[in-house]
Amino acid sequence: TNIPKDEVPVSLTEEGSVELRKVGKIRKFDFEPKHHWDIGENLGILDFDRAHKVSGARFVYYLGLGAQLERAVYNFMLDEHMKDGYTEVLPPYIVKASAMYGTGQYPKFRNSVYRVNGEDMTLIPTAEVPLTNYFSGEVIPAELLPVYVTALTPCYRSEAGAAGRDTRGLIRMHQFNKVEMVKYTRPEDSWDELEKMTANGENILKKLNIPYHVITLTTSDMSFTASMTHDIEMWMPAQNKYREVSSCSNCLDFQARRMHTQYRDEDGNLRYVHTLNGSGLAVGRTVAAILENYQNEDGSVTIPDVLVPYMHGVTKITKENAVPFRNK
């Protein structure tokens, strides 16, 4: 396991995390806010029942303006990260077991992923795996550092052990879209880069005008590959609490040692890079937050201003314009 930074709160549970900041004004509703799954089903833009028929629990069909909203959200995220200097990548969605060991998903989470029968390969649980393994077994030219990469991918998780948790809605799915951020840095720069990465994730929620807070996870709540993790949690009105939408972690040289990823310093010595990863953001969860925070009493949903161009001018999803199937 990695060595936690001294500032990380020590706890045997998730209790004890430290709130770093709270951003945005929580909306006061003059009606009872509905859960995002009720909003989506009533509008006809989310169909969990037919997804259950076809694939089972924890799957969903996005329909019409629902599918467009999901696409608008991840295109907006990618564009924002590219402005912040990230290179967009379209990586493989199936990886070798060695890649899963490299980033630390194996052996701990071997039973929490979907593996390909008859082959030692895995559907990716997160784009962190193919992005961070890009330079595995290589010496990165020092002049390239820091390297910033971002990717939109589907993520596949069996959610073993999640029985009874978030059984409804978009929070905990077997398949979901996520925009990932990964950095390779010099050791002396990685802590500054963690704060920058966290700010990159926060930028998305700020521009969407969704309230959130940032917390530092406890020693037992963060991944064993991380030395420190900041979680960004967005406000969900129907649940009346914050829910995680991003975890930004500095893994120091923990992953680099497993992957044998190095660079040559000014004195010609080989050194391990530091790797960082974070969600920028989980797309379905962000859609859920938009549906809940932008809902109206009549069941319609207002589109955040920054997404209107991505929605081809649509400013509100209503029962009238949300109908996915109509006679031409």
PLY file of the C-alpha trace (Angstrom):
ply
format ascii 1.0
element vertex 328
property float x
property float y
property float z
element edge 327
property int vertex1
property int vertex2
end_header
0.00 0.00 0.00
1.06 3.59 -0.56
2.17 5.85 2.30
-0.49 8.48 3.16
0.67 12.08 3.29
0.96 13.44 6.84
-2.05 15.74 6.35
-4.40 12.86 5.50
-6.90 12.29 8.37
-6.33 8.93 10.06
-9.49 6.87 10.55
-10.68 3.26 10.30
-13.85 4.47 8.53
-14.88 7.23 6.12
-15.92 9.30 9.13
-13.39 12.02 9.83
-12.84 13.32 6.32
-11.87 17.00 6.25
-13.95 19.55 4.33
-11.62 21.89 2.44
-14.21 24.23 0.91
-17.88 24.58 0.07
-18.83 26.29 -3.19
-22.15 27.45 -4.63
-25.50 28.40 -3.20
-27.89 25.56 -2.47
-31.23 26.24 -4.14
-34.28 26.60 -1.93
-37.25 24.89 -3.61
-40.83 26.04 -3.10
-41.92 22.49 -3.90
-40.72 19.02 -2.91
-37.74 18.24 -5.20
-38.00 14.92 -6.99
-35.29 12.28 -7.42
-33.54 12.33 -10.79
-34.88 8.91 -11.75
-38.47 10.06 -11.24
-37.80 13.22 -13.27
-36.16 11.25 -16.08
-38.83 8.57 -16.21
-41.69 11.10 -16.11
-40.12 13.02 -19.01
-39.44 9.80 -20.91
-35.70 10.46 -21.24
-34.55 7.62 -18.92
-35.84 4.06 -19.22
-34.67 1.73 -16.46
-37.41 -0.86 -16.94
-36.55 -1.77 -20.52
-32.83 -1.74 -19.67
-33.62 -4.23 -16.91
-35.47 -6.37 -19.45
-32.52 -6.34 -21.85
-29.49 -6.25 -19.52
-30.61 -6.56 -15.90
-30.37 -4.25 -12.89
-28.12 -1.15 -12.84
-28.44 -0.40 -16.56
-30.39 2.37 -18.31
-31.52 3.57 -21.72
-31.09 7.31 -22.31
-33.65 8.46 -24.89
-33.99 11.56 -27.08
-33.05 14.71 -25.18
-31.75 12.52 -22.35
-29.14 11.01 -24.66
-28.37 14.46 -26.04
-27.92 15.82 -22.50
-25.43 13.07 -21.64
-23.52 13.81 -24.85
-23.65 17.56 -24.20
-22.21 17.05 -20.71
-19.22 14.96 -21.77
-18.41 17.11 -24.80
-18.47 20.17 -22.53
-16.17 18.41 -20.04
-13.66 17.39 -22.71
-13.60 20.89 -24.20
-12.96 22.44 -20.79
-10.09 20.04 -20.04
-8.52 20.67 -23.42
-8.56 24.40 -22.59
-6.65 23.48 -19.41
-3.90 21.78 -21.41
-5.01 18.15 -21.45
-4.51 16.06 -24.59
-7.67 14.17 -25.53
-7.16 10.42 -25.92
-9.47 7.68 -27.19
-8.00 4.59 -25.47
-8.78 0.85 -25.65
-11.72 -0.28 -23.53
-10.28 -3.77 -22.92
-6.89 -4.15 -21.22
-4.49 -6.90 -20.22
-4.24 -8.07 -16.62
-0.75 -6.55 -16.47
-2.28 -3.10 -16.99
-4.72 -3.71 -14.14
-1.81 -4.68 -11.88
0.11 -1.61 -13.02
-2.45 0.86 -11.75
-3.38 -1.20 -8.69
-6.87 -2.47 -9.60
-5.45 -5.99 -9.40
-5.30 -8.05 -7.29
-7.61 -6.20 -4.84
-10.53 -5.57 -7.21
-10.24 -8.67 -9.37
-13.78 -9.74 -8.42
-15.27 -6.29 -9.04
-14.67 -6.13 -12.80
-15.88 -7.84 -15.96
-13.28 -10.23 -17.37
-13.20 -11.67 -20.87
-13.85 -15.42 -20.80
-10.87 -17.50 -21.89
-8.52 -14.51 -21.98
-6.58 -12.66 -19.32
-8.25 -9.39 -20.28
-10.67 -7.03 -18.57
-13.26 -4.43 -19.56
-11.94 -1.19 -18.10
-13.46 -0.07 -14.77
-12.06 3.42 -15.43
-10.00 5.15 -18.13
-7.30 5.58 -15.48
-6.07 2.09 -16.46
-5.31 2.58 -20.19
-4.30 6.24 -19.72
-1.82 5.63 -16.87
-0.37 2.52 -18.55
0.31 4.39 -21.81
3.97 4.89 -20.79
4.36 1.58 -18.91
7.86 0.13 -19.29
9.13 3.37 -20.84
11.42 6.27 -20.03
9.47 9.47 -20.68
11.59 12.29 -22.16
12.01 14.79 -19.32
11.10 17.71 -21.56
7.58 16.26 -21.98
6.78 16.45 -18.27
4.22 17.18 -17.01
1.97 15.17 -19.33
-1.79 15.82 -19.06
-4.26 13.44 -20.76
-8.04 13.17 -20.67
-10.50 10.66 -22.10
-14.18 9.88 -22.28
-14.84 6.14 -21.95
-17.54 3.80 -20.80
-16.64 2.17 -17.49
-17.71 -1.34 -16.50
-18.02 -2.45 -12.87
-19.70 -5.52 -11.44
-20.38 -3.57 -8.21
-19.66 -6.66 -6.13
-20.64 -5.96 -2.54
-22.93 -3.07 -3.52
-26.19 -4.94 -2.91
-28.82 -2.59 -1.54
-26.78 0.56 -2.24
-28.14 3.11 -4.73
-30.34 0.53 -6.40
-32.27 3.24 -8.25
-31.02 5.95 -10.58
-27.70 6.82 -12.17
-25.38 6.85 -9.15
-24.18 3.24 -9.13
-24.31 1.52 -12.54
-22.67 -1.50 -14.13
-21.94 0.63 -17.22
-21.47 4.39 -17.16
-19.58 7.13 -18.97
-16.77 9.01 -17.27
-14.32 11.68 -18.34
-10.96 10.91 -16.75
-7.92 13.12 -16.07
-4.43 11.61 -15.70
-1.09 13.32 -15.14
2.54 12.22 -15.22
4.77 14.66 -13.33
8.19 15.16 -11.81
8.19 14.20 -8.10
8.72 17.77 -6.91
5.63 18.98 -8.81
3.02 16.36 -7.97
1.42 18.05 -4.95
0.86 21.29 -6.86
-0.52 19.22 -9.74
-3.02 17.52 -7.40
-4.47 20.90 -6.46
-4.61 21.93 -10.13
-6.35 18.68 -11.09
-8.91 19.12 -8.32
-9.54 22.68 -9.57
-10.02 21.30 -13.11
-12.78 19.04 -11.81
-14.34 21.83 -9.76
-14.35 24.09 -12.82
-16.97 21.85 -14.46
-19.41 22.16 -11.54
-18.75 25.90 -11.20
-19.65 26.49 -14.84
-22.72 24.24 -14.52
-23.64 26.21 -11.37
-24.09 23.05 -9.29
-23.24 23.43 -5.56
-20.46 21.18 -4.27
-17.84 20.74 -1.60
-14.32 19.29 -1.59
-13.16 16.89 1.11
-9.90 15.10 1.88
-10.58 11.40 2.39
-9.45 9.46 5.43
-6.69 6.85 5.31
-9.17 3.97 5.15
-11.52 5.57 2.62
-9.03 6.33 -0.14
-7.53 3.81 -2.56
-4.46 1.93 -1.36
-2.62 3.31 -4.42
-3.10 6.94 -3.31
-1.07 9.09 -0.94
-3.87 11.68 -0.75
-7.32 11.93 -2.31
-9.61 14.93 -2.65
-13.24 14.05 -3.36
-15.54 16.51 -5.09
-19.11 15.94 -3.97
-22.07 17.62 -5.71
-25.32 18.63 -4.03
-28.31 16.33 -4.68
-31.50 18.13 -3.54
-33.80 15.07 -3.37
-31.32 13.21 -1.16
-30.53 16.44 0.72
-26.83 15.63 0.76
-23.60 15.76 -1.23
-22.66 12.78 -3.43
-19.26 12.00 -4.91
-18.70 12.91 -8.55
-14.88 12.90 -8.61
-11.90 11.55 -6.69
-8.56 13.23 -7.44
-5.53 11.32 -6.18
-1.77 11.73 -6.06
-0.26 8.24 -6.25
3.36 9.49 -5.99
5.61 6.83 -7.59
3.46 3.89 -6.39
1.95 3.12 -9.79
5.10 4.12 -11.67
7.08 1.45 -9.81
4.50 -1.20 -10.68
4.50 -0.05 -14.34
8.24 0.72 -14.54
7.60 4.24 -15.84
10.58 6.55 -15.42
12.22 9.73 -16.73
15.85 10.88 -16.78
16.60 13.90 -14.61
19.05 16.73 -15.32
21.93 14.70 -13.86
21.16 11.79 -16.15
19.70 9.61 -13.39
16.63 7.49 -13.97
13.78 8.41 -11.61
10.21 7.27 -11.30
7.52 9.73 -12.37
4.60 10.56 -10.14
1.13 9.73 -11.45
-2.17 11.41 -10.61
-5.73 10.58 -11.63
-9.16 12.08 -11.18
-12.66 12.05 -12.62
-13.43 15.09 -14.66
-16.30 14.14 -14.06
-18.48 11.03 -13.79
-20.97 11.88 -16.55
-24.13 10.06 -15.42
-23.81 11.42 -11.90
-23.42 14.93 -13.31
-26.57 14.42 -15.40
-28.37 13.27 -12.25
-27.28 16.46 -10.47
-28.47 18.61 -13.38
-31.89 16.92 -13.40
-32.32 17.48 -9.66
-30.84 20.98 -9.31
-32.50 22.37 -12.46
-35.92 20.74 -12.08
-39.10 22.81 -12.23
-42.39 22.27 -10.44
-44.14 21.25 -13.68
-41.67 18.38 -14.15
-39.57 20.11 -16.81
-35.80 20.62 -16.51
-33.99 23.82 -17.45
-30.71 23.33 -19.34
-27.65 25.01 -17.74
-26.56 27.99 -19.85
-23.15 26.54 -20.76
-24.82 23.42 -22.21
-27.38 25.17 -24.44
-24.96 25.38 -27.42
-24.23 21.65 -27.01
-28.00 21.00 -26.94
-28.47 22.82 -30.28
-30.35 25.66 -28.62
-32.71 23.61 -26.44
-33.14 25.55 -23.18
-35.62 23.29 -21.40
-36.61 19.61 -21.47
-40.38 19.25 -21.30
-42.83 16.39 -21.85
-43.64 17.94 -25.22
-40.11 18.08 -26.65
-38.76 15.03 -24.80
-40.92 12.51 -26.67
-38.29 10.16 -28.19
-40.56 8.39 -30.67
-42.97 10.35 -32.80
-44.59 10.09 -36.22
-42.58 11.90 -38.87
0 1
1 2
2 3
3 4
4 5
5 6
6 7
7 8
8 9
9 10
10 11
11 12
12 13
13 14
14 15
15 16
16 17
17 18
18 19
19 20
20 21
21 22
22 23
23 24
24 25
25 26
26 27
27 28
28 29
29 30
30 31
31 32
32 33
33 34
34 35
35 36
36 37
37 38
38 39
39 40
40 41
41 42
42 43
43 44
44 45
45 46
46 47
47 48
48 49
49 50
50 51
51 52
52 53
53 54
54 55
55 56
56 57
57 58
58 59
59 60
60 61
61 62
62 63
63 64
64 65
65 66
66 67
67 68
68 69
69 70
70 71
71 72
72 73
73 74
74 75
75 76
76 77
77 78
78 79
79 80
80 81
81 82
82 83
83 84
84 85
85 86
86 87
87 88
88 89
89 90
90 91
91 92
92 93
93 94
94 95
95 96
96 97
97 98
98 99
99 100
100 101
101 102
102 103
103 104
104 105
105 106
106 107
107 108
108 109
109 110
110 111
111 112
112 113
113 114
114 115
115 116
116 117
117 118
118 119
119 120
120 121
121 122
122 123
123 124
124 125
125 126
126 127
127 128
128 129
129 130
130 131
131 132
132 133
133 134
134 135
135 136
136 137
137 138
138 139
139 140
140 141
141 142
142 143
143 144
144 145
145 146
146 147
147 148
148 149
149 150
150 151
151 152
152 153
153 154
154 155
155 156
156 157
157 158
158 159
159 160
160 161
161 162
162 163
163 164
164 165
165 166
166 167
167 168
168 169
169 170
170 171
171 172
172 173
173 174
174 175
175 176
176 177
177 178
178 179
179 180
180 181
181 182
182 183
183 184
184 185
185 186
186 187
187 188
188 189
189 190
190 191
191 192
192 193
193 194
194 195
195 196
196 197
197 198
198 199
199 200
200 201
201 202
202 203
203 204
204 205
205 206
206 207
207 208
208 209
209 210
210 211
211 212
212 213
213 214
214 215
215 216
216 217
217 218
218 219
219 220
220 221
221 222
222 223
223 224
224 225
225 226
226 227
227 228
228 229
229 230
230 231
231 232
232 233
233 234
234 235
235 236
236 237
237 238
238 239
239 240
240 241
241 242
242 243
243 244
244 245
245 246
246 247
247 248
248 249
249 250
250 251
251 252
252 253
253 254
254 255
255 256
256 257
257 258
258 259
259 260
260 261
261 262
262 263
263 264
264 265
265 266
266 267
267 268
268 269
269 270
270 271
271 272
272 273
273 274
274 275
275 276
276 277
277 278
278 279
279 280
280 281
281 282
282 283
283 284
284 285
285 286
286 287
287 288
288 289
289 290
290 291
291 292
292 293
293 294
294 295
295 296
296 297
297 298
298 299
299 300
300 301
301 302
302 303
303 304
304 305
305 306
306 307
307 308
308 309
309 310
310 311
311 312
312 313
313 314
314 315
315 316
316 317
317 318
318 319
319 320
320 321
321 322
322 323
323 324
324 325
325 326
326 327
